[in-house]
Amino acid sequence: MYCTETEVIIIGGGPVGLIIALELDRQGINCLLVNNQLQTAVHPKANAINSRSMEHFRRHGIASKIRSSGLPSDYPTDVTYVTRLTGYELARLSMPSSSEAVKQAKHSNGIYDCSEPPHRCSQIYLEKILYDEVLNRKRIDVRFGHEFEEFNEINGGVTAKIRDLSTNTKYNVSAKYLIGADGGRSKVRRQLGIEYEGEGGVLRRMMGGAMQATYFYAERNDQWLKLKESWQYWIITSDLRALLMSVDGRNKFVLLTRIPDSNKANTIDDKDLISRAAGVPVKSKILLRQQWTAGHALIATSYGSNKVWLAGDSAHLFTPTGGLGMNTGIDDGVNLAWKLAAVINGWGGPNLLQSYEKDRRPIGIRNLSFATEFAESIGSFGVSSKIEEDSEAGKVERDKLGCHLINHGQREFLIPGIVLGARYDNSSIIWQDKSLPVPDEPYSYISTARPGSRAPHVWLKDGSAICDHFGTGFTLLKFNSVKSIDRLFFAANKSGVPIKLFDCNENNLKSHYGADLTLVGPDGHVVWRGNKIPNECNSLIDRIRGV
């Protein structure tokens, strides 16, 4: 028998739908997760988990499990630009292995000021870990192999019509809310009548237009891959643009290539493409091939309303440069989930859900702009036919292109400001102070506890990170012997707002936060700070709960 009622229905079982389910479960909310595929991803699409997403996974206790998947802990995450895999190396961006990045984070000497540095892990591994986790949560009803057909908003809630693909049986489920995390062709978004705006399918020599993704197996050896180990190899010649990514650090790879406009995808010989990228014949076994379209910078004109909301690719569609698509969607999901839970649990106010779009849509626009810039930088330049010549003219061309590529690589892959610097300056639920905003610098992260910003990371003396002490609701960080905080908790209790106190007098904490007291939201963003509890305690509580 199928259940006929729950609190939230989530359409889409990718990383965004899965994290929303985990977040709702953490907040004590029952949900139904519907996915039309029988299993998690089998094609290695997204391959970069940024540090902000890893911090969210840390909160669920699965960051270490994810870090043990994907590339081996000692495998370098370099990005290398070459003519062919047996040809000339044009430029190399050296980056640490996962274990080295963790060591750097522990000693606070990496470029990412966080508890969890980025990790290179294919979506095929990430989704499986998240899926296994949701199966162990009693509040999550997981239905893979079930297809969402339509919804109706009735009786102050929403009813979804769903079909069990194994039996072709249709049934209805009622809920208080429905979330569309069902991708770029979202049925939920289309039924809402919400359009994308922006640029779609922009043509470029690479990362624009028709693309082919070939997932294959090949024994790694110097005959076809003689270069030093890397996470990514960009193949750039006058007749081929491609990207080879190591999926497991051993013998599984994915090759992304631009399909010439004159070619049909079904006429492409994948093995020939691999050999062309290598410059020599490669003995390979094709595991999966998939066509897709790059060149998108699209954002939904609305993120939803009332009982139905959008998150992830259903709200914005990225070209994958910068690895921002999936990670922006995960951050969407965390923001939306706690707000839905607050309303369902009775303490969220009438303006709280509206703050989701006000908070997240500007971040979507911001990140789309960065991703587009990276796509233009890697995909729009021409390459001389002399690039592969063993000649002085060839060397000149390689040196010139190498300068452009190393500059591009640093701008695409070393982006702590983009990842950690997203903030909600104009949020309706933030109690802003009189401090000036720090610059939004994409390539350097300026740590700040100005309300709206991600709470600064600090390692504590016991080896824990300060974020490890944040609660499921709000958390009041107290850094000295401030008295008279009871009024805040009295006002919160009166409205049912959950606040946890973390009292920590370690010497350096106030310097990171700029105040004796800081109130952090369920998503890890600061909502208020000050040296004493404000006189308008009830107004503060009403603000942060959306009244």
C-alpha positions as CSV (number, residue, x, y, z in Angstrom):
1,M,0.0,0.0,0.0
2,Y,1.1,3.5,-0.8
3,C,0.9,6.2,1.9
4,T,-1.6,8.9,1.0
5,E,-0.4,11.7,3.2
6,T,2.9,13.3,4.3
7,E,4.2,16.8,5.2
8,V,6.4,17.6,2.2
9,I,6.7,15.9,-1.2
10,I,10.0,16.2,-3.0
11,I,10.1,15.6,-6.7
12,G,13.6,14.6,-7.9
13,G,16.1,12.3,-6.3
14,G,19.4,14.0,-7.3
15,P,21.8,15.6,-4.9
16,V,19.4,18.6,-4.3
17,G,16.3,16.5,-3.6
18,L,18.3,14.1,-1.4
19,I,19.8,16.9,0.7
20,I,16.4,18.5,1.2
21,A,15.1,15.2,2.4
22,L,17.9,14.9,4.9
23,E,17.5,18.5,6.1
24,L,13.7,18.0,6.6
25,D,14.3,14.8,8.5
26,R,16.8,16.6,10.8
27,Q,14.1,19.2,11.5
28,G,11.6,16.5,12.4
29,I,9.5,16.7,9.2
30,N,8.1,13.7,7.3
31,C,8.6,13.8,3.6
32,L,8.1,11.7,0.5
33,L,11.0,11.6,-2.1
34,V,9.9,10.7,-5.6
35,N,12.3,9.9,-8.4
36,N,11.4,8.5,-11.8
37,Q,14.7,6.5,-12.1
38,L,15.1,3.2,-10.4
39,Q,18.6,4.0,-9.1
40,T,20.9,6.9,-8.5
41,A,23.0,8.5,-11.2
42,V,25.0,6.1,-13.3
43,H,26.7,8.8,-15.4
44,P,29.5,10.9,-13.8
45,K,28.0,14.3,-14.3
46,A,28.9,16.8,-11.6
47,N,32.4,16.0,-10.3
48,A,33.3,18.8,-7.9
49,I,31.8,19.2,-4.4
50,N,32.7,22.6,-3.0
51,S,33.6,23.4,0.6
52,R,30.2,24.9,1.4
53,S,28.4,21.7,0.3
54,M,30.9,19.7,2.3
55,E,30.1,21.7,5.4
56,H,26.4,20.9,4.9
57,F,27.4,17.2,4.6
58,R,29.5,17.5,7.7
59,R,26.4,18.6,9.6
60,H,24.8,15.2,8.7
61,G,27.8,13.2,9.7
62,I,28.6,12.0,6.2
63,A,31.5,14.3,5.1
64,S,34.2,11.7,5.9
65,K,32.2,9.0,4.0
66,I,32.0,11.3,0.9
67,R,35.7,12.2,1.3
68,S,36.6,8.5,1.2
69,S,34.8,8.2,-2.2
70,G,35.7,9.6,-5.6
71,L,39.4,10.3,-6.1
72,P,41.7,8.6,-3.7
73,S,42.8,10.7,-0.7
74,D,46.4,10.9,-2.0
75,Y,45.5,11.6,-5.7
76,P,46.4,15.1,-6.9
77,T,43.6,17.3,-8.0
78,D,45.7,19.2,-10.6
79,V,44.1,20.7,-13.7
80,T,46.4,20.3,-16.7
81,Y,46.0,21.8,-20.2
82,V,47.5,19.8,-23.1
83,T,47.6,19.5,-26.8
84,R,47.0,15.8,-26.6
85,L,47.3,13.3,-23.8
86,T,50.6,12.2,-25.4
87,G,51.4,15.7,-26.6
88,Y,52.6,19.0,-25.1
89,E,51.7,20.2,-21.6
90,L,50.5,23.8,-22.0
91,A,49.9,24.7,-18.4
92,R,49.2,23.1,-15.1
93,L,47.4,24.3,-12.0
94,S,48.7,22.3,-9.1
95,M,46.2,21.6,-6.3
96,P,46.4,19.5,-3.2
97,S,45.1,16.0,-2.8
98,S,42.1,15.5,-0.5
99,S,44.3,14.5,2.4
100,E,46.6,17.4,1.9
101,A,43.6,19.8,1.7
102,V,42.3,18.5,5.0
103,K,45.7,19.0,6.6
104,Q,45.8,22.5,5.3
105,A,42.4,23.2,6.6
106,K,43.3,21.8,10.0
107,H,46.3,24.2,10.1
108,S,44.3,27.1,8.6
109,N,46.9,27.6,5.8
110,G,44.8,26.6,2.8
111,I,42.9,29.0,0.6
112,Y,39.5,27.8,1.9
113,D,38.9,29.1,5.4
114,C,36.5,26.3,6.4
115,S,36.1,23.1,8.3
116,E,35.7,21.0,5.1
117,P,37.8,21.8,2.0
118,P,36.5,20.9,-1.5
119,H,36.5,17.3,-2.6
120,R,36.6,15.8,-6.1
121,C,33.9,13.1,-6.1
122,S,31.7,12.1,-9.0
123,Q,27.9,12.4,-8.7
124,I,27.6,8.7,-9.1
125,Y,29.3,8.2,-5.8
126,L,27.8,11.2,-4.0
127,E,24.2,10.3,-4.9
128,K,24.7,6.7,-3.7
129,I,26.0,7.9,-0.3
130,L,23.1,10.3,0.1
131,Y,20.6,7.7,-1.1
132,D,21.9,5.2,1.5
133,E,21.6,7.9,4.1
134,V,18.0,8.8,3.3
135,L,17.0,5.1,3.4
136,N,18.1,5.0,7.1
137,R,15.9,8.0,8.1
138,K,12.5,6.9,9.4
139,R,10.8,10.2,8.4
140,I,11.8,9.9,4.7
141,D,9.6,7.7,2.4
142,V,11.9,7.0,-0.6
143,R,10.2,6.0,-3.8
144,F,12.6,5.6,-6.7
145,G,10.9,4.2,-9.9
146,H,7.9,6.4,-9.3
147,E,7.0,9.2,-11.7
148,F,5.4,12.5,-10.7
149,E,2.6,13.5,-13.1
150,E,0.9,16.6,-11.8
151,F,-0.1,18.5,-8.6
152,N,-3.2,20.4,-7.4
153,E,-3.3,23.0,-4.7
154,I,-6.4,22.2,-2.6
155,N,-7.7,22.5,0.9
156,G,-4.7,24.6,2.0
157,G,-2.2,22.0,0.9
158,V,-1.1,20.2,-2.3
159,T,-2.0,16.8,-3.8
160,A,0.4,15.1,-6.2
161,K,-0.5,12.4,-8.7
162,I,2.2,9.8,-8.9
163,R,2.6,6.7,-11.0
164,D,4.5,3.5,-9.9
165,L,6.4,2.7,-13.1
166,S,6.8,-1.0,-12.1
167,T,3.0,-1.6,-12.0
168,N,1.7,1.4,-13.9
169,T,-0.4,2.2,-10.9
170,K,-1.4,5.8,-10.3
171,Y,-2.1,7.1,-6.8
172,N,-2.4,10.5,-5.0
173,V,-0.5,11.8,-2.1
174,S,-1.5,14.9,-0.1
175,A,1.0,17.2,1.7
176,K,1.4,20.6,3.1
177,Y,4.1,21.5,0.6
178,L,5.7,20.3,-2.6
179,I,9.2,20.9,-3.9
180,G,10.3,20.6,-7.5
181,A,14.0,19.5,-7.5
182,D,13.4,17.7,-10.8
183,G,16.0,19.3,-13.1
184,G,16.1,21.6,-16.1
185,R,13.0,20.1,-17.7
186,S,11.1,20.3,-14.4
187,K,7.4,19.3,-14.6
188,V,6.8,21.2,-11.5
189,R,8.2,24.5,-12.9
190,R,6.3,24.0,-16.1
191,Q,3.0,23.4,-14.3
192,L,3.6,26.5,-12.3
193,G,3.9,28.4,-15.5
194,I,7.3,29.7,-14.5
195,E,9.8,30.5,-17.4
196,Y,13.5,30.7,-17.4
197,E,15.2,33.9,-18.3
198,G,18.8,34.5,-19.5
199,E,20.9,32.9,-22.2
200,G,20.4,29.3,-23.3
201,G,22.5,27.2,-25.6
202,V,25.1,29.8,-26.4
203,L,27.5,28.4,-29.0
204,R,31.2,28.2,-28.2
205,R,34.1,26.1,-29.3
206,M,33.9,24.4,-25.9
207,M,31.3,24.4,-23.2
208,G,28.7,25.9,-25.5
209,G,26.3,24.0,-27.8
210,A,25.9,20.3,-28.4
211,M,28.2,18.2,-26.1
212,Q,29.0,14.5,-25.8
213,A,29.9,12.9,-22.5
214,T,31.6,9.5,-22.8
215,Y,32.1,7.4,-19.7
216,F,34.7,4.7,-20.3
217,Y,37.2,2.2,-18.9
218,A,40.8,2.1,-20.0
219,E,43.9,0.7,-18.3
220,R,46.0,3.7,-17.4
221,N,49.5,3.5,-18.9
222,D,52.1,5.8,-20.4
223,Q,51.3,4.7,-23.9
224,W,48.2,7.0,-24.0
225,L,48.4,9.0,-20.8
226,K,52.0,9.8,-20.1
227,L,51.4,13.0,-18.2
228,K,51.7,13.4,-14.4
229,E,48.5,12.5,-12.6
230,S,45.7,15.1,-12.7
231,W,42.0,15.3,-11.9
232,Q,41.3,17.1,-15.2
233,Y,43.1,17.2,-18.5
234,W,41.9,19.8,-21.0
235,I,42.8,18.8,-24.6
236,I,43.1,22.0,-26.8
237,T,44.1,21.8,-30.4
238,S,43.1,23.4,-33.6
239,D,40.8,20.4,-34.5
240,L,39.6,19.2,-31.1
241,R,38.3,20.6,-27.8
242,A,37.8,18.0,-25.0
243,L,38.0,17.5,-21.3
244,L,39.2,14.2,-19.7
245,M,38.3,13.7,-16.1
246,S,39.6,10.9,-13.8
247,V,36.5,9.5,-12.1
248,D,38.2,7.0,-9.7
249,G,41.9,7.9,-9.9
250,R,42.6,4.6,-11.6
251,N,41.0,3.4,-14.8
252,K,37.6,5.1,-15.1
253,F,37.3,8.3,-17.0
254,V,34.8,10.7,-18.6
255,L,35.5,12.6,-21.8
256,L,33.5,15.7,-22.6
257,T,33.7,16.9,-26.2
258,R,32.1,19.6,-28.3
259,I,30.0,18.0,-31.1
260,P,30.7,19.8,-34.3
261,D,27.5,21.6,-35.5
262,S,27.6,19.6,-38.8
263,N,27.6,16.2,-36.9
264,K,24.8,14.2,-35.5
265,A,25.5,12.7,-32.1
266,N,24.6,9.1,-33.2
267,T,27.3,9.2,-35.9
268,I,30.1,9.9,-33.4
269,D,32.6,7.1,-32.7
270,D,33.4,7.4,-29.0
271,K,36.5,5.2,-29.2
272,D,37.8,7.3,-32.0
273,L,37.3,10.5,-30.0
274,I,39.2,9.0,-27.1
275,S,42.1,8.1,-29.4
276,R,42.1,11.5,-31.0
277,A,42.3,13.1,-27.6
278,A,45.2,10.9,-26.7
279,G,47.0,11.2,-30.0
280,V,47.4,7.4,-30.2
281,P,45.0,4.5,-30.4
282,V,43.5,3.7,-26.9
283,K,42.1,0.3,-26.0
284,S,38.9,1.4,-24.2
285,K,35.5,0.1,-23.1
286,I,32.6,2.5,-23.4
287,L,30.5,2.3,-20.3
288,L,27.9,5.0,-21.1
289,R,27.5,7.9,-23.5
290,Q,25.2,10.9,-23.1
291,Q,24.5,14.0,-25.2
292,W,23.7,17.3,-23.5
293,T,23.7,21.0,-24.2
294,A,26.1,23.5,-22.7
295,G,26.0,27.2,-22.9
296,H,23.1,27.8,-20.4
297,A,22.9,30.7,-18.0
298,L,19.2,30.5,-17.1
299,I,17.3,31.4,-14.0
300,A,13.6,30.9,-13.2
301,T,11.6,34.2,-13.0
302,S,10.2,32.9,-9.7
303,Y,11.3,30.2,-7.2
304,G,7.7,29.4,-6.5
305,S,5.0,30.5,-4.0
306,N,2.5,29.4,-1.5
307,K,2.6,25.6,-1.4
308,V,5.0,24.8,-4.3
309,W,8.7,25.7,-4.5
310,L,11.7,25.1,-6.8
311,A,15.3,24.3,-6.0
312,G,18.4,23.3,-8.0
313,D,18.3,23.0,-11.7
314,S,14.5,23.5,-11.8
315,A,15.3,27.1,-10.6
316,H,18.6,27.7,-12.5
317,L,20.5,26.0,-15.2
318,F,24.3,26.3,-15.4
319,T,27.0,25.4,-17.8
320,P,29.3,23.3,-15.6
321,T,32.4,25.6,-15.6
322,G,33.3,26.4,-12.0
323,G,31.3,23.5,-10.7
324,L,28.6,25.9,-9.4
325,G,25.4,24.2,-10.6
326,M,25.0,21.3,-8.2
327,N,26.6,23.2,-5.3
328,T,24.3,26.2,-5.7
329,G,21.4,23.8,-5.7
330,I,22.5,22.2,-2.5
331,D,22.7,25.6,-0.8
332,D,19.2,26.3,-2.1
333,G,17.9,23.1,-0.6
334,V,19.3,23.8,2.8
335,N,17.8,27.4,2.9
336,L,14.4,26.2,1.7
337,A,14.2,23.1,4.0
338,W,14.6,24.9,7.3
339,K,12.1,27.5,6.4
340,L,9.5,25.0,5.4
341,A,10.2,23.1,8.6
342,A,9.8,26.3,10.6
343,V,6.4,27.0,9.1
344,I,5.2,23.3,9.5
345,N,6.4,23.3,13.1
346,G,4.4,26.4,13.8
347,W,7.0,29.0,14.6
348,G,7.7,30.3,11.1
349,G,5.9,33.5,10.2
350,P,4.0,34.5,7.1
351,N,7.0,36.1,5.4
352,L,9.5,33.3,6.0
353,L,9.0,31.3,2.9
354,Q,9.0,34.4,0.7
355,S,12.5,35.1,2.0
356,Y,13.7,31.9,0.3
357,E,13.5,33.5,-3.2
358,K,14.7,36.9,-1.9
359,D,17.8,35.2,-0.4
360,R,18.6,32.6,-3.0
361,R,17.7,34.1,-6.4
362,P,20.3,36.8,-6.2
363,I,22.9,34.1,-5.4
364,G,21.7,32.2,-8.4
365,I,22.2,35.2,-10.6
366,R,25.6,35.9,-9.0
367,N,26.9,32.4,-9.6
368,L,25.5,32.1,-13.1
369,S,27.5,35.2,-14.0
370,F,30.7,33.7,-12.7
371,A,30.0,30.4,-14.5
372,T,29.3,32.2,-17.8
373,E,32.6,34.2,-17.4
374,F,34.5,30.9,-17.0
375,A,32.8,29.3,-20.0
376,E,33.6,32.3,-22.2
377,S,37.2,32.2,-21.0
378,I,37.8,28.5,-21.8
379,G,35.5,28.2,-24.8
380,S,35.7,31.2,-27.0
381,F,39.4,31.5,-28.2
382,G,40.8,30.2,-31.4
383,V,43.9,27.9,-31.6
384,S,46.6,28.1,-34.2
385,S,47.2,25.0,-36.4
386,K,50.9,25.4,-35.4
387,I,50.2,24.5,-31.7
388,E,51.4,20.9,-32.2
389,E,54.4,21.7,-34.4
390,D,57.8,20.8,-33.1
391,S,59.1,24.3,-34.2
392,E,59.9,27.7,-32.8
393,A,56.5,28.9,-34.1
394,G,54.8,26.1,-32.4
395,K,56.6,26.9,-29.1
396,V,55.5,30.5,-29.3
397,E,51.9,29.5,-29.8
398,R,52.1,27.1,-26.9
399,D,53.7,29.6,-24.6
400,K,51.1,32.3,-25.5
401,L,48.2,29.9,-25.0
402,G,49.7,28.5,-21.8
403,C,49.7,32.0,-20.2
404,H,46.0,32.4,-21.0
405,L,45.2,29.0,-19.6
406,I,47.0,29.3,-16.3
407,N,45.3,32.6,-15.7
408,H,42.0,31.0,-16.6
409,G,42.6,28.0,-14.4
410,Q,43.3,30.1,-11.3
411,R,40.1,32.1,-11.9
412,E,37.9,29.0,-12.4
413,F,39.2,26.6,-9.8
414,L,40.6,28.8,-7.0
415,I,37.3,30.5,-6.0
416,P,37.0,30.7,-2.2
417,G,35.1,34.0,-2.4
418,I,32.5,32.6,-4.6
419,V,32.0,29.5,-2.5
420,L,32.2,30.9,1.0
421,G,31.3,34.5,0.4
422,A,27.6,34.2,-0.6
423,R,25.6,36.4,1.7
424,Y,22.1,37.6,2.2
425,D,22.6,41.4,2.6
426,N,19.1,42.4,1.8
427,S,17.3,39.5,3.5
428,S,14.0,40.3,5.2
429,I,14.8,38.0,8.1
430,I,18.3,39.5,8.9
431,W,18.6,42.1,11.6
432,Q,21.3,44.2,10.0
433,D,23.9,46.2,11.9
434,K,25.7,49.4,10.9
435,S,28.8,47.7,9.6
436,L,29.7,48.1,5.9
437,P,29.7,45.0,3.7
438,V,33.0,43.5,2.8
439,P,33.8,43.3,-1.0
440,D,32.4,40.3,-2.8
441,E,35.7,39.1,-4.1
442,P,35.4,35.9,-6.1
443,Y,39.0,34.8,-5.8
444,S,39.7,35.6,-2.1
445,Y,37.4,35.0,0.8
446,I,37.1,37.8,3.4
447,S,35.8,36.3,6.6
448,T,33.0,38.4,8.3
449,A,30.2,37.9,10.7
450,R,28.2,40.8,9.3
451,P,24.6,39.7,9.5
452,G,23.6,37.8,6.3
453,S,27.1,36.2,5.9
454,R,28.1,32.6,6.5
455,A,29.2,32.3,10.1
456,P,33.1,32.4,10.2
457,H,34.9,29.2,10.6
458,V,37.1,28.8,13.7
459,W,38.8,25.7,15.1
460,L,38.3,25.3,18.9
461,K,40.9,24.0,21.4
462,D,39.2,20.6,21.6
463,G,39.7,20.1,17.8
464,S,36.1,20.7,16.8
465,A,35.0,23.4,14.4
466,I,32.6,26.1,15.8
467,C,30.0,25.0,13.2
468,D,29.9,21.6,14.9
469,H,28.2,23.2,17.8
470,F,25.4,24.9,15.8
471,G,21.9,23.5,16.5
472,T,19.0,22.5,14.3
473,G,17.4,25.8,15.0
474,F,19.2,29.1,15.8
475,T,22.4,29.2,17.8
476,L,23.4,32.0,20.1
477,L,27.2,32.2,20.3
478,K,28.4,33.8,23.5
479,F,32.0,34.8,23.7
480,N,32.4,36.4,27.1
481,S,30.5,36.9,30.4
482,V,27.7,38.9,28.9
483,K,24.8,38.9,31.3
484,S,21.1,39.4,30.7
485,I,20.6,37.0,27.8
486,D,17.5,35.5,29.3
487,R,15.2,38.1,27.6
488,L,16.1,36.6,24.2
489,F,15.3,33.1,25.3
490,F,12.0,34.3,26.9
491,A,11.0,36.0,23.7
492,A,12.0,33.0,21.6
493,N,10.1,30.5,23.8
494,K,7.0,32.6,23.6
495,S,7.0,32.2,19.8
496,G,8.3,28.6,19.8
497,V,11.5,29.6,18.1
498,P,14.3,27.0,19.0
499,I,17.5,28.6,20.1
500,K,20.6,26.8,21.5
501,L,23.2,28.6,23.6
502,F,26.9,27.9,22.8
503,D,28.9,29.6,25.5
504,C,32.6,29.6,24.6
505,N,35.2,32.0,26.1
506,E,38.2,31.1,24.0
507,N,40.2,34.2,23.5
508,N,40.2,34.5,19.7
509,L,36.5,34.0,19.0
510,K,35.3,37.6,19.4
511,S,38.0,38.8,16.9
512,H,36.4,36.5,14.3
513,Y,32.9,37.6,15.0
514,G,33.3,41.2,16.0
515,A,30.8,41.1,18.8
516,D,30.3,39.4,22.2
517,L,27.1,37.7,20.9
518,T,26.1,36.3,17.5
519,L,22.9,34.6,16.5
520,V,23.4,32.0,13.7
521,G,20.5,30.6,11.6
522,P,19.8,27.0,10.9
523,D,21.7,27.2,7.6
524,G,24.8,28.6,9.3
525,H,24.3,32.3,8.3
526,V,24.5,35.1,10.8
527,V,21.1,36.7,11.5
528,W,22.1,39.2,14.3
529,R,25.1,40.2,16.3
530,G,25.8,42.7,19.1
531,N,27.5,43.2,22.4
532,K,24.3,43.0,24.3
533,I,20.8,41.6,23.8
534,P,18.7,44.4,22.1
535,N,15.8,46.0,24.0
536,E,13.5,45.0,21.1
537,C,13.8,41.2,21.8
538,N,10.3,40.4,20.5
539,S,11.0,42.4,17.3
540,L,14.3,40.5,16.8
541,I,12.6,37.2,17.2
542,D,9.8,38.2,14.9
543,R,12.2,39.3,12.3
544,I,14.3,36.1,12.2
545,R,11.1,33.9,12.1
546,G,9.5,35.9,9.2
547,V,6.9,38.0,10.9
